[in-house]
Amino acid sequence: MKLNMNKEELRKFLLHAPQSSIIKYVENIHPVDVLDVLHENVDDRKDILNRLPEKFIADILDEAEIDEKYEILMEFSENKQKNIIEEMSSDELTDLLGILDENKANKILAKMTDEDARVVRQLLSYAPDTAAGIMATEFISLKTDMTVCETLKYLQKYGQENENIDDLYVVDKFDKLKGIVSLKELVTKDFDTKISDIVHTKIEGILFNTDQEEVGHRFEKYGFLTMPVVDNSNRLLGIVTVDDVMQILRDETTEDIHRLAGIDEGEKVDGTLKESIRSRLPWLIINLVTAILASSVVGIFEGTIEKVVSLATFMPIVAGMGGNAGTQTLTIIVRGLALGELNFKNMKKVFFKEVGVGVLCGATIGVIIGVLGYIWEGNFIFGIVIGVAMILNMVVATISGYLVPIVLKKFKVDPALASSVFVTTFTDVLGFFFFLGLATLFLRYLV
């Protein structure tokens, strides 16, 4: 049978193939591919889902966006829901219950075994954006006095139920993390070898309340597939897997991009008109206020503009170039803060580098615009005024692009959320002030 099917071939297979063929071949199909078919063929969704094995449906729910997990689950009968829930991992169930109201959450909890419900309730007690909030409790832990033979038999018995057995964590009798053993090392040792003889003790668990972004940075830095989560006493609570971290990093990046643009992180391209208006309008109103502030500065120099009308032509250039320079610095700094690349040790070095960038880029752009201003107006002083204003504004832009996100971070405000508004305000207001202020000082040479 052809397994590398396109979406239409996969849709037809899932809808019309004999049930025995679907059960036989579905494990060779990635759940994400089936999820794509469900997204593009909403009318066929129920028919397709009802022909899939319960374990595979659980895999689809693991891959689905949080807000569609419940919607897909509700396509099934009460009894089948119960079977699917039993196949789902604890972290995915926690994500699902975390977005539901109390009544719906309790109905799903009632479909679980007492032990599974207890585990999920415990996971729900942790902050959702922490290591414990994203961890899974399905993992293999070994004791130091076990032999390789005993461990392999243990894996044969319980390994199928766990999400990841590539890395096996070793604990003592109090469940305190002692180290790690890789599956590769396990299968290459003699059967009578003790786990204590092959355990790697140089491993640090992630503290349960560590922010999920920091967890993502550790995976990026060390290239792990899994990492253990521990409590304050170093007891092993669960594991975080790389697929969860990839989702977190994607979500955090999307959130930062949206917030830099003044858009709510929850807005989607196929969202409703109401959601888009609610997401964007508040920030547009804030930008309107800052624009009025910039215009009020222009109003102060109305007399100067009346006498040298060409100033009005070049004002947007000064403000716009400052805004561009500020956005460049702002993007680098916000990303540096998010990735942990900007820290107390290198803050001063980065600051002076950005000031240097502002001075040199400002001087280059200043000379170019100064020459163009001289050619345009035929007045050497006019070229000097706009050139100096450009240099000053680009230096201010890089300084504000550096300082604003750091100050916001200090006051525990997300730098990606509000930085662009403040930086734009600085570059617009001061750009107009520098340009028109200098023009006022040298007005007698311009008229």
N, C-alpha and C positions, 0 to 999 in steps of 0.2 A: 504493500500500500504506500502511496506517496504521502510523506509526512511533512514535507516543506510546502504546505499549501498556502495559497494566498487567502485573503479574508473571505472572499466569496466562496471559494472551494471549502474552506473550513466551516462556514455557515451551513452550506448544503450537507456536509458530512455530519455535523452535529444535529441537524434537523431530520435527516432522512436515512442515515446509516442504521443498520440493525443495532439494537442495544448491546449485544455481545461484542460487536466491533468497537463501539464507543468505549466500553469497559476495558477492552484489550489494548486499544491504542492511545487512550486519552492521557496516560502517564507520559507519553512521548511528546505531548503538546504543552507548551508553557501556558500557565494560567493567564498571563498578561495578554497573550494572543486571543484567548477566548474572551477576556474582558473587553478587548477592542471590538470584537464582533458584537458583543452585547450593547456596547455604546452606540454602534452604528446601525443596529437593527433592533430598536426598542420593541417593535411589535412582536418580534420572535423571541424576546428575552425569556419569557415564562416557559415556552415550549423547550427552548434549549436547556435552561437550568434544570428542568424536571427530568431530562434524559442523562444528566451527569451524575457520577458517583458522589456520595456525600463527602468523602475525603477531598475530592477535587474541588467541590464547591467551597469547602473550608479554605483551600489554597487560593481560590479566586477572591474570597473575602479578605484574606491576608493582603492581597495585592491591590484591592479596591481602595479608593479614597474614603476617608473616615465617614464623610457624610452620606455615602452611598452603601455602606456596609449594612445598615439597618434596613434600607429599602430593598436590597437584594434578599436579605434573610426573610423578610415578610412575604416573599413570593411563595413560601412553602407552608405545608401543614404544620400544626403544633408538634406532632411527633417527629417529623423530619427536621424541624428547627432544632429540636433537642439533640438529635444525632449529629447535626452539623456543628452545633456549639461544642459538643464533646471532642470534635476533631480540631477545633481552633486552638491556637496558642494563647497562653495567658496574657501576653502583652497586647495582642490584637483584640482580645475580648475586653481588656481594660480600656483601650482606645475607643471601642464601640460604646461601652457603657458610659464613658466619660462625656459623651455628647448628648446622651438621652436624658429625658426628664425622669424623676424618681419613679413614677408609675411604670414606664416602659422598661427602665433598668431592672426593677424588681421582678417583672415578668420574665426577663431573660435569666436573671439569677435563679429564679424558681425552677428553670429547666436544667440547671447544672446539678452535679453531685454536690453533697455537702462540702467535701474537701476542695473541689474546684471553686465553689462559691466563696469559701473562706479565703483562698489564695487571691482571687480577684478583688474581693473587698479590701484585703491588705494592700494590694497594688493601688487601688483607688485612693487609699489614705495618703499616698505620697503625692507630692506636687507633680503634675503631668509633664513639666518641662525639666525634670531632673533625671539623673541616672536611674534611680529606682522607679520613676514614673514610666520609663521606656523599656525597662528590663523584662526578660522572660524568666519564668521560674522553672522551665523545662531544661534541665542540664544534668550532666553526669558528674558526680563527685566521688572521689576514691579515698580510701583510707591508706595511710602509709604502710601498714602491715600486710596489705594485700599483695599477692604475687601476680605476675603477668598472666598466668593461666587462670587464676580466679577472676581477674579483671576482664579477660576476653569472654569468659562464660557470663559474667555480669552484663557485658555489653550486648551479647547475643540475646539476653533475656529482656533488657530494658532499653537498649539503644534505639530501637525503632520508634519509641515514644518521644524521643528528644529531638529538638530542632537542630542541634549541632554537636557532633562527637569528635570533631577533628582535634579539639583541645579539651583535655580532661583535667579538671581542677582537683587538687589533693587537699583534703581537710583533716584536722585532728578530731578527737572524740567530742570536742565542743563545737565542731563545724567552723573552726577558725581556718582561714585560708593559709596553706603552707607552701603551695607551689603549683606547678603545672607539668603535665606529661602530654606529649603529642602522640597522636594515634600512630604515626609513622614509627616513632621510637618504640612504642609498645609492641608492634607486630614484628620488630626486628630483634627483640631480646629473647633470651631463653625463658621457658615457661616458669622456672622456679626463681626468676629474678624478682626481688622485692621492689615495690613501688618506691620505697624510701631510697633505693639505690639509684634510681633514674629520674627522680623528681627534680625539676629546676626551681630553685627557691627564690631566684631573683625576679620576682613578679609583684607588682603593686596592684591592689584592687582599687577600683574607682569608688570613692565614698558615695553613699546612697543619695546625698543631697547635692552632688555636683551638678552644675547647670549642663543641660544637654548640648549646648554649643561647645563647652569645654570638652565634653565627651567626644564630640565629633573631631575636635582638634587633635585629641590624643590618637584617635584612629588614623587620622591623616599623617601624623608625625611618625608613628611606629609601624603602620601597615598591618595592624592586627585584623583577624577575622572575627574574633570574639574578645571581650574583656569582662572580668568578673566585677560584680558590684558587692560591696561589703558595708557593714554597719560600723559604728564607732568602735566596736570591740573586734573588728576585722573578721566577723562571722560572714560567711558567704551567703548572700541573699538571692542572687540571680546572675544572669549574664546579659550583656548587650551585644547584639550581632551587627555585622557590618552593613547588612541590608537596612536595618533600622536607622543606622547612622547616615547612610546615603540619603534616605528620605528626609532626615532632619536637616542635613546640610543643604539639600535642594530647597526645603521650605524656608530655611533661614535666609538663603540667598534671594529667593523670590520676595520674601518679606522686606529685605533691605532695598531691593530695586524698587518695589512698590512705594515704600515709604520715602525714598529719595525723590520720587516723582509726586509725592503728596497724594498717594492712592492707598486706600485700605488694603491690607495684605490679603483679605478674604475675597476681594473682587476677582471674578473670573471673566474670561473673554465671552463666555456664553451666559453670563449672569443676566438678571432682569434689569430693566430700566431703573426701577426703584433702588436696587442695590447699588448701581453705578452712581446715581445722583447722590445717595446718602454717603458714598465713599469719597466722592470728589468735591462736592459743593463746599463743605466746611473749609477745606484748604484753599479753594479758590477765593472764598470770602476773606481769609487771612491774607492771601496774596494781594487782594484788592486794598486792604488796609495799608500794607507796606508800599503799594504803588502810590496811594494817596500821600503817604509820608514823603516819598521821593518827589512827587509832583509839588509838594509844598516847598521843598528846597528850591525847585526851579522857579516857583512863584516869587521867592525872595529876590531873584535876580532878573525879574521881568524887564526892568529898565535897561539892564545891560544887553539883553537879547534884542530889545527894540532897536538899539543903536548898532548892534553887530548881528544881523539876521543869520549870518552863516554859522553862528554858534549852535543854532537849533539843528542844523544839518549834521554836525559832528557829535552832539550830545549822546545820541543812542549808541554811537560807536564806542565811546569811552566807557559808558555803563555796561554795554554788552560784552566787550572784551574783558572787563573786570569780572563780570559774572561767569564767563567761560573759564577764566583762570582760577577763580574761587571754586568752581565745580570740580575742576581737575584735582586740586589739592584736597577738597572735601571727600571725593570718591576714594582717593588713596588712603586718607586718614581713617575714614569710617571702616573701610575694608581691613586696614591694619589693626584697628581696635577689635573688630569682630574675630579676626584670626589670631589675635594675641601677638602679632608681629610688632606692635607699638607698645613699649613698656617703659617703666621708670628709667631704665638704664640708657635707652637710646632716644628718649624724648627730646633732649636738648639738641642732640646731633641732627635729628630729623627736622626740628624747628629751624635751625640755621640753614639746613639744606633747602627747605622750602622758601625761606626768605631770599636765599641766593637765587633760586629759580625765579622768584618774583622780580628781583632786581634785574637779572640778565634778560629774561623774557620781556619784561616791561621796557627795558632800554632798547631792545631790538624793535619791538612793536612801536615804541615811542618815536624812534628815529624815522621809521617808515611812515607813520601817520603824520609826523611833523613835516616831513618833506611833502607829502600829499596835501597837507593843510596849506603849506606855503605856496604850492603850485595852484591850488584851488582859489585861494584868497589873494595871492600875490603880495602877502605881508609876512615878513620874516618873524615878527613877534607872535603872530597868530600861530605859526608853525611851532614856535617854542612853547607857547601856552598849552596847546593840545598835546604836544610830546611829553611835557613834564607832567601834565594831568594823567596821561596814560600810564606813565611810570609809577606815579604815586598810587593810582587806583589798583594796578596789578600787584604791587607790593602789599597793599591793604587786603586785596583779595586772597592772596596766598596765606597771609597771617590769620585772617578770619577763617579761612578754610581749614586751617590747622587748629586754631584755638576753640572755635565754636563746638565741634563735636567732643573735644576733650572736656570742656567745661560742662556740657550737657551730661556726659558720662559721669562726671564727678557728682552731679546732682541727681544721679540715677534716672535720667531721662534718656530714652533710646536715641542715640545720635542720628540714626538714619531717619527718624521720624520728623525732627524739627530743624535739623542743621541747615537744610537748603533754604528755608524761609529766612533765617537770620543772615546767612552769607549773602543772599541776593539783596537783602535790605541794606547791608553794609556797602556792597559794591555799587548799588544804584544811588543811594543817598550821598555817599562820599565821592563817587565818580562825578555826579552833578556838581557837588560842592567844590571839589578841586578845580574842575574845568571852568565853571562859571565864576568862582572866587578869584582864580588867577586872571581870568578875562577882565573882571571888574578892577583888579589892581593895576592892570596894564591897559585900561580902557582908552586912555588918551593916545596910545600907540596903535590902536586897532581901528579907530574911526577916522 
